[in-house]
Amino acid sequence: MKKRGWSHKAMTAKQRELFDKLAQSGKPNTLVAHSRIARESLVAGGATPAEARQLVRESLKDLKLQKVTSPVRIPWN
């Protein structure tokens, strides 16, 4: 991350903000919501939108291999 100039601190701050909003919204806790939050957080930390999309695609493939179909909880909430 450091070599790419990405900020883990900025990513985490955005993630916390967006997960708080999701928790407060009453909207469903889905992989779609988690993926959107992941993409937005990666971009907030310096990743390009294309890099963020690719990383989320890879993550979703990995989750599928592990037979994960939905999130269990909203992080930090």
Phi and psi restraints in degrees (range 20) as a CNS / XPLOR table:
assign (resid 1 and name C) (resid 2 and name N)
       (resid 2 and name CA) (resid 2 and name C) 1.0 -62.5 20.0 2
assign (resid 2 and name N) (resid 2 and name CA)
       (resid 2 and name C) (resid 3 and name N) 1.0 -42.5 20.0 2
assign (resid 2 and name C) (resid 3 and name N)
       (resid 3 and name CA) (resid 3 and name C) 1.0 -61.3 20.0 2
assign (resid 3 and name N) (resid 3 and name CA)
       (resid 3 and name C) (resid 4 and name N) 1.0 -31.5 20.0 2
assign (resid 3 and name C) (resid 4 and name N)
       (resid 4 and name CA) (resid 4 and name C) 1.0 -84.6 20.0 2
assign (resid 4 and name N) (resid 4 and name CA)
       (resid 4 and name C) (resid 5 and name N) 1.0 -8.8 20.0 2
assign (resid 4 and name C) (resid 5 and name N)
       (resid 5 and name CA) (resid 5 and name C) 1.0 80.1 20.0 2
assign (resid 5 and name N) (resid 5 and name CA)
       (resid 5 and name C) (resid 6 and name N) 1.0 20.7 20.0 2
assign (resid 5 and name C) (resid 6 and name N)
       (resid 6 and name CA) (resid 6 and name C) 1.0 -86.2 20.0 2
assign (resid 6 and name N) (resid 6 and name CA)
       (resid 6 and name C) (resid 7 and name N) 1.0 148.5 20.0 2
assign (resid 6 and name C) (resid 7 and name N)
       (resid 7 and name CA) (resid 7 and name C) 1.0 -110.3 20.0 2
assign (resid 7 and name N) (resid 7 and name CA)
       (resid 7 and name C) (resid 8 and name N) 1.0 109.5 20.0 2
assign (resid 7 and name C) (resid 8 and name N)
       (resid 8 and name CA) (resid 8 and name C) 1.0 -63.5 20.0 2
assign (resid 8 and name N) (resid 8 and name CA)
       (resid 8 and name C) (resid 9 and name N) 1.0 -36.7 20.0 2
assign (resid 8 and name C) (resid 9 and name N)
       (resid 9 and name CA) (resid 9 and name C) 1.0 -60.8 20.0 2
assign (resid 9 and name N) (resid 9 and name CA)
       (resid 9 and name C) (resid 10 and name N) 1.0 -44.8 20.0 2
assign (resid 9 and name C) (resid 10 and name N)
       (resid 10 and name CA) (resid 10 and name C) 1.0 -66.4 20.0 2
assign (resid 10 and name N) (resid 10 and name CA)
       (resid 10 and name C) (resid 11 and name N) 1.0 -39.1 20.0 2
assign (resid 10 and name C) (resid 11 and name N)
       (resid 11 and name CA) (resid 11 and name C) 1.0 -62.7 20.0 2
assign (resid 11 and name N) (resid 11 and name CA)
       (resid 11 and name C) (resid 12 and name N) 1.0 -46.0 20.0 2
assign (resid 11 and name C) (resid 12 and name N)
       (resid 12 and name CA) (resid 12 and name C) 1.0 -65.0 20.0 2
assign (resid 12 and name N) (resid 12 and name CA)
       (resid 12 and name C) (resid 13 and name N) 1.0 -41.5 20.0 2
assign (resid 12 and name C) (resid 13 and name N)
       (resid 13 and name CA) (resid 13 and name C) 1.0 -61.1 20.0 2
assign (resid 13 and name N) (resid 13 and name CA)
       (resid 13 and name C) (resid 14 and name N) 1.0 -43.8 20.0 2
assign (resid 13 and name C) (resid 14 and name N)
       (resid 14 and name CA) (resid 14 and name C) 1.0 -66.4 20.0 2
assign (resid 14 and name N) (resid 14 and name CA)
       (resid 14 and name C) (resid 15 and name N) 1.0 -41.6 20.0 2
assign (resid 14 and name C) (resid 15 and name N)
       (resid 15 and name CA) (resid 15 and name C) 1.0 -58.8 20.0 2
assign (resid 15 and name N) (resid 15 and name CA)
       (resid 15 and name C) (resid 16 and name N) 1.0 -48.2 20.0 2
assign (resid 15 and name C) (resid 16 and name N)
       (resid 16 and name CA) (resid 16 and name C) 1.0 -60.4 20.0 2
assign (resid 16 and name N) (resid 16 and name CA)
       (resid 16 and name C) (resid 17 and name N) 1.0 -44.1 20.0 2
assign (resid 16 and name C) (resid 17 and name N)
       (resid 17 and name CA) (resid 17 and name C) 1.0 -59.5 20.0 2
assign (resid 17 and name N) (resid 17 and name CA)
       (resid 17 and name C) (resid 18 and name N) 1.0 -48.2 20.0 2
assign (resid 17 and name C) (resid 18 and name N)
       (resid 18 and name CA) (resid 18 and name C) 1.0 -72.1 20.0 2
assign (resid 18 and name N) (resid 18 and name CA)
       (resid 18 and name C) (resid 19 and name N) 1.0 -35.8 20.0 2
assign (resid 18 and name C) (resid 19 and name N)
       (resid 19 and name CA) (resid 19 and name C) 1.0 -69.2 20.0 2
assign (resid 19 and name N) (resid 19 and name CA)
       (resid 19 and name C) (resid 20 and name N) 1.0 -35.2 20.0 2
assign (resid 19 and name C) (resid 20 and name N)
       (resid 20 and name CA) (resid 20 and name C) 1.0 -61.0 20.0 2
assign (resid 20 and name N) (resid 20 and name CA)
       (resid 20 and name C) (resid 21 and name N) 1.0 -44.5 20.0 2
assign (resid 20 and name C) (resid 21 and name N)
       (resid 21 and name CA) (resid 21 and name C) 1.0 -62.6 20.0 2
assign (resid 21 and name N) (resid 21 and name CA)
       (resid 21 and name C) (resid 22 and name N) 1.0 -40.9 20.0 2
assign (resid 21 and name C) (resid 22 and name N)
       (resid 22 and name CA) (resid 22 and name C) 1.0 -62.9 20.0 2
assign (resid 22 and name N) (resid 22 and name CA)
       (resid 22 and name C) (resid 23 and name N) 1.0 -45.1 20.0 2
assign (resid 22 and name C) (resid 23 and name N)
       (resid 23 and name CA) (resid 23 and name C) 1.0 -61.5 20.0 2
assign (resid 23 and name N) (resid 23 and name CA)
       (resid 23 and name C) (resid 24 and name N) 1.0 -40.5 20.0 2
assign (resid 23 and name C) (resid 24 and name N)
       (resid 24 and name CA) (resid 24 and name C) 1.0 -75.8 20.0 2
assign (resid 24 and name N) (resid 24 and name CA)
       (resid 24 and name C) (resid 25 and name N) 1.0 -23.5 20.0 2
assign (resid 24 and name C) (resid 25 and name N)
       (resid 25 and name CA) (resid 25 and name C) 1.0 -73.7 20.0 2
assign (resid 25 and name N) (resid 25 and name CA)
       (resid 25 and name C) (resid 26 and name N) 1.0 -26.4 20.0 2
assign (resid 25 and name C) (resid 26 and name N)
       (resid 26 and name CA) (resid 26 and name C) 1.0 79.5 20.0 2
assign (resid 26 and name N) (resid 26 and name CA)
       (resid 26 and name C) (resid 27 and name N) 1.0 1.7 20.0 2
assign (resid 26 and name C) (resid 27 and name N)
       (resid 27 and name CA) (resid 27 and name C) 1.0 -71.7 20.0 2
assign (resid 27 and name N) (resid 27 and name CA)
       (resid 27 and name C) (resid 28 and name N) 1.0 158.5 20.0 2
assign (resid 27 and name C) (resid 28 and name N)
       (resid 28 and name CA) (resid 28 and name C) 1.0 -62.2 20.0 2
assign (resid 28 and name N) (resid 28 and name CA)
       (resid 28 and name C) (resid 29 and name N) 1.0 145.6 20.0 2
assign (resid 28 and name C) (resid 29 and name N)
       (resid 29 and name CA) (resid 29 and name C) 1.0 -90.0 20.0 2
assign (resid 29 and name N) (resid 29 and name CA)
       (resid 29 and name C) (resid 30 and name N) 1.0 96.0 20.0 2
assign (resid 29 and name C) (resid 30 and name N)
       (resid 30 and name CA) (resid 30 and name C) 1.0 -122.5 20.0 2
assign (resid 30 and name N) (resid 30 and name CA)
       (resid 30 and name C) (resid 31 and name N) 1.0 166.5 20.0 2
assign (resid 30 and name C) (resid 31 and name N)
       (resid 31 and name CA) (resid 31 and name C) 1.0 -65.3 20.0 2
assign (resid 31 and name N) (resid 31 and name CA)
       (resid 31 and name C) (resid 32 and name N) 1.0 -30.2 20.0 2
assign (resid 31 and name C) (resid 32 and name N)
       (resid 32 and name CA) (resid 32 and name C) 1.0 -62.2 20.0 2
assign (resid 32 and name N) (resid 32 and name CA)
       (resid 32 and name C) (resid 33 and name N) 1.0 -46.8 20.0 2
assign (resid 32 and name C) (resid 33 and name N)
       (resid 33 and name CA) (resid 33 and name C) 1.0 -63.8 20.0 2
assign (resid 33 and name N) (resid 33 and name CA)
       (resid 33 and name C) (resid 34 and name N) 1.0 -44.3 20.0 2
assign (resid 33 and name C) (resid 34 and name N)
       (resid 34 and name CA) (resid 34 and name C) 1.0 -63.1 20.0 2
assign (resid 34 and name N) (resid 34 and name CA)
       (resid 34 and name C) (resid 35 and name N) 1.0 -38.4 20.0 2
assign (resid 34 and name C) (resid 35 and name N)
       (resid 35 and name CA) (resid 35 and name C) 1.0 -67.2 20.0 2
assign (resid 35 and name N) (resid 35 and name CA)
       (resid 35 and name C) (resid 36 and name N) 1.0 -40.9 20.0 2
assign (resid 35 and name C) (resid 36 and name N)
       (resid 36 and name CA) (resid 36 and name C) 1.0 -61.8 20.0 2
assign (resid 36 and name N) (resid 36 and name CA)
       (resid 36 and name C) (resid 37 and name N) 1.0 -45.1 20.0 2
assign (resid 36 and name C) (resid 37 and name N)
       (resid 37 and name CA) (resid 37 and name C) 1.0 -62.9 20.0 2
assign (resid 37 and name N) (resid 37 and name CA)
       (resid 37 and name C) (resid 38 and name N) 1.0 -41.0 20.0 2
assign (resid 37 and name C) (resid 38 and name N)
       (resid 38 and name CA) (resid 38 and name C) 1.0 -61.3 20.0 2
assign (resid 38 and name N) (resid 38 and name CA)
       (resid 38 and name C) (resid 39 and name N) 1.0 -46.8 20.0 2
assign (resid 38 and name C) (resid 39 and name N)
       (resid 39 and name CA) (resid 39 and name C) 1.0 -61.1 20.0 2
assign (resid 39 and name N) (resid 39 and name CA)
       (resid 39 and name C) (resid 40 and name N) 1.0 -48.4 20.0 2
assign (resid 39 and name C) (resid 40 and name N)
       (resid 40 and name CA) (resid 40 and name C) 1.0 -63.8 20.0 2
assign (resid 40 and name N) (resid 40 and name CA)
       (resid 40 and name C) (resid 41 and name N) 1.0 -36.4 20.0 2
assign (resid 40 and name C) (resid 41 and name N)
       (resid 41 and name CA) (resid 41 and name C) 1.0 -69.1 20.0 2
assign (resid 41 and name N) (resid 41 and name CA)
       (resid 41 and name C) (resid 42 and name N) 1.0 -41.7 20.0 2
assign (resid 41 and name C) (resid 42 and name N)
       (resid 42 and name CA) (resid 42 and name C) 1.0 -61.7 20.0 2
assign (resid 42 and name N) (resid 42 and name CA)
       (resid 42 and name C) (resid 43 and name N) 1.0 -43.6 20.0 2
assign (resid 42 and name C) (resid 43 and name N)
       (resid 43 and name CA) (resid 43 and name C) 1.0 -65.0 20.0 2
assign (resid 43 and name N) (resid 43 and name CA)
       (resid 43 and name C) (resid 44 and name N) 1.0 -40.3 20.0 2
assign (resid 43 and name C) (resid 44 and name N)
       (resid 44 and name CA) (resid 44 and name C) 1.0 -61.3 20.0 2
assign (resid 44 and name N) (resid 44 and name CA)
       (resid 44 and name C) (resid 45 and name N) 1.0 -27.6 20.0 2
assign (resid 44 and name C) (resid 45 and name N)
       (resid 45 and name CA) (resid 45 and name C) 1.0 -91.5 20.0 2
assign (resid 45 and name N) (resid 45 and name CA)
       (resid 45 and name C) (resid 46 and name N) 1.0 1.4 20.0 2
assign (resid 45 and name C) (resid 46 and name N)
       (resid 46 and name CA) (resid 46 and name C) 1.0 116.9 20.0 2
assign (resid 46 and name N) (resid 46 and name CA)
       (resid 46 and name C) (resid 47 and name N) 1.0 -7.8 20.0 2
assign (resid 46 and name C) (resid 47 and name N)
       (resid 47 and name CA) (resid 47 and name C) 1.0 -72.2 20.0 2
assign (resid 47 and name N) (resid 47 and name CA)
       (resid 47 and name C) (resid 48 and name N) 1.0 150.3 20.0 2
assign (resid 47 and name C) (resid 48 and name N)
       (resid 48 and name CA) (resid 48 and name C) 1.0 -75.0 20.0 2
assign (resid 48 and name N) (resid 48 and name CA)
       (resid 48 and name C) (resid 49 and name N) 1.0 158.8 20.0 2
assign (resid 48 and name C) (resid 49 and name N)
       (resid 49 and name CA) (resid 49 and name C) 1.0 -56.2 20.0 2
assign (resid 49 and name N) (resid 49 and name CA)
       (resid 49 and name C) (resid 50 and name N) 1.0 -37.8 20.0 2
assign (resid 49 and name C) (resid 50 and name N)
       (resid 50 and name CA) (resid 50 and name C) 1.0 -66.0 20.0 2
assign (resid 50 and name N) (resid 50 and name CA)
       (resid 50 and name C) (resid 51 and name N) 1.0 -42.2 20.0 2
assign (resid 50 and name C) (resid 51 and name N)
       (resid 51 and name CA) (resid 51 and name C) 1.0 -63.5 20.0 2
assign (resid 51 and name N) (resid 51 and name CA)
       (resid 51 and name C) (resid 52 and name N) 1.0 -42.5 20.0 2
assign (resid 51 and name C) (resid 52 and name N)
       (resid 52 and name CA) (resid 52 and name C) 1.0 -62.5 20.0 2
assign (resid 52 and name N) (resid 52 and name CA)
       (resid 52 and name C) (resid 53 and name N) 1.0 -44.7 20.0 2
assign (resid 52 and name C) (resid 53 and name N)
       (resid 53 and name CA) (resid 53 and name C) 1.0 -61.1 20.0 2
assign (resid 53 and name N) (resid 53 and name CA)
       (resid 53 and name C) (resid 54 and name N) 1.0 -42.9 20.0 2
assign (resid 53 and name C) (resid 54 and name N)
       (resid 54 and name CA) (resid 54 and name C) 1.0 -64.9 20.0 2
assign (resid 54 and name N) (resid 54 and name CA)
       (resid 54 and name C) (resid 55 and name N) 1.0 -43.9 20.0 2
assign (resid 54 and name C) (resid 55 and name N)
       (resid 55 and name CA) (resid 55 and name C) 1.0 -63.0 20.0 2
assign (resid 55 and name N) (resid 55 and name CA)
       (resid 55 and name C) (resid 56 and name N) 1.0 -40.1 20.0 2
assign (resid 55 and name C) (resid 56 and name N)
       (resid 56 and name CA) (resid 56 and name C) 1.0 -67.6 20.0 2
assign (resid 56 and name N) (resid 56 and name CA)
       (resid 56 and name C) (resid 57 and name N) 1.0 -40.3 20.0 2
assign (resid 56 and name C) (resid 57 and name N)
       (resid 57 and name CA) (resid 57 and name C) 1.0 -58.8 20.0 2
assign (resid 57 and name N) (resid 57 and name CA)
       (resid 57 and name C) (resid 58 and name N) 1.0 -45.4 20.0 2
assign (resid 57 and name C) (resid 58 and name N)
       (resid 58 and name CA) (resid 58 and name C) 1.0 -63.3 20.0 2
assign (resid 58 and name N) (resid 58 and name CA)
       (resid 58 and name C) (resid 59 and name N) 1.0 -40.3 20.0 2
assign (resid 58 and name C) (resid 59 and name N)
       (resid 59 and name CA) (resid 59 and name C) 1.0 -63.3 20.0 2
assign (resid 59 and name N) (resid 59 and name CA)
       (resid 59 and name C) (resid 60 and name N) 1.0 -44.0 20.0 2
assign (resid 59 and name C) (resid 60 and name N)
       (resid 60 and name CA) (resid 60 and name C) 1.0 -64.1 20.0 2
assign (resid 60 and name N) (resid 60 and name CA)
       (resid 60 and name C) (resid 61 and name N) 1.0 -37.6 20.0 2
assign (resid 60 and name C) (resid 61 and name N)
       (resid 61 and name CA) (resid 61 and name C) 1.0 -61.2 20.0 2
assign (resid 61 and name N) (resid 61 and name CA)
       (resid 61 and name C) (resid 62 and name N) 1.0 -44.1 20.0 2
assign (resid 61 and name C) (resid 62 and name N)
       (resid 62 and name CA) (resid 62 and name C) 1.0 -63.7 20.0 2
assign (resid 62 and name N) (resid 62 and name CA)
       (resid 62 and name C) (resid 63 and name N) 1.0 -42.7 20.0 2
assign (resid 62 and name C) (resid 63 and name N)
       (resid 63 and name CA) (resid 63 and name C) 1.0 -62.9 20.0 2
assign (resid 63 and name N) (resid 63 and name CA)
       (resid 63 and name C) (resid 64 and name N) 1.0 -39.4 20.0 2
assign (resid 63 and name C) (resid 64 and name N)
       (resid 64 and name CA) (resid 64 and name C) 1.0 -62.4 20.0 2
assign (resid 64 and name N) (resid 64 and name CA)
       (resid 64 and name C) (resid 65 and name N) 1.0 -42.4 20.0 2
assign (resid 64 and name C) (resid 65 and name N)
       (resid 65 and name CA) (resid 65 and name C) 1.0 -61.9 20.0 2
assign (resid 65 and name N) (resid 65 and name CA)
       (resid 65 and name C) (resid 66 and name N) 1.0 -30.7 20.0 2
assign (resid 65 and name C) (resid 66 and name N)
       (resid 66 and name CA) (resid 66 and name C) 1.0 -86.6 20.0 2
assign (resid 66 and name N) (resid 66 and name CA)
       (resid 66 and name C) (resid 67 and name N) 1.0 1.8 20.0 2
assign (resid 66 and name C) (resid 67 and name N)
       (resid 67 and name CA) (resid 67 and name C) 1.0 64.9 20.0 2
assign (resid 67 and name N) (resid 67 and name CA)
       (resid 67 and name C) (resid 68 and name N) 1.0 29.9 20.0 2
assign (resid 67 and name C) (resid 68 and name N)
       (resid 68 and name CA) (resid 68 and name C) 1.0 -83.1 20.0 2
assign (resid 68 and name N) (resid 68 and name CA)
       (resid 68 and name C) (resid 69 and name N) 1.0 125.0 20.0 2
assign (resid 68 and name C) (resid 69 and name N)
       (resid 69 and name CA) (resid 69 and name C) 1.0 -112.6 20.0 2
assign (resid 69 and name N) (resid 69 and name CA)
       (resid 69 and name C) (resid 70 and name N) 1.0 -18.6 20.0 2
assign (resid 69 and name C) (resid 70 and name N)
       (resid 70 and name CA) (resid 70 and name C) 1.0 -160.7 20.0 2
assign (resid 70 and name N) (resid 70 and name CA)
       (resid 70 and name C) (resid 71 and name N) 1.0 155.7 20.0 2
assign (resid 70 and name C) (resid 71 and name N)
       (resid 71 and name CA) (resid 71 and name C) 1.0 -70.3 20.0 2
assign (resid 71 and name N) (resid 71 and name CA)
       (resid 71 and name C) (resid 72 and name N) 1.0 151.1 20.0 2
assign (resid 71 and name C) (resid 72 and name N)
       (resid 72 and name CA) (resid 72 and name C) 1.0 -89.3 20.0 2
assign (resid 72 and name N) (resid 72 and name CA)
       (resid 72 and name C) (resid 73 and name N) 1.0 -34.9 20.0 2
assign (resid 72 and name C) (resid 73 and name N)
       (resid 73 and name CA) (resid 73 and name C) 1.0 -152.1 20.0 2
assign (resid 73 and name N) (resid 73 and name CA)
       (resid 73 and name C) (resid 74 and name N) 1.0 169.8 20.0 2
assign (resid 73 and name C) (resid 74 and name N)
       (resid 74 and name CA) (resid 74 and name C) 1.0 -93.9 20.0 2
assign (resid 74 and name N) (resid 74 and name CA)
       (resid 74 and name C) (resid 75 and name N) 1.0 120.8 20.0 2
assign (resid 74 and name C) (resid 75 and name N)
       (resid 75 and name CA) (resid 75 and name C) 1.0 -54.9 20.0 2
assign (resid 75 and name N) (resid 75 and name CA)
       (resid 75 and name C) (resid 76 and name N) 1.0 143.0 20.0 2
assign (resid 75 and name C) (resid 76 and name N)
       (resid 76 and name CA) (resid 76 and name C) 1.0 68.0 20.0 2
assign (resid 76 and name N) (resid 76 and name CA)
       (resid 76 and name C) (resid 77 and name N) 1.0 7.5 20.0 2
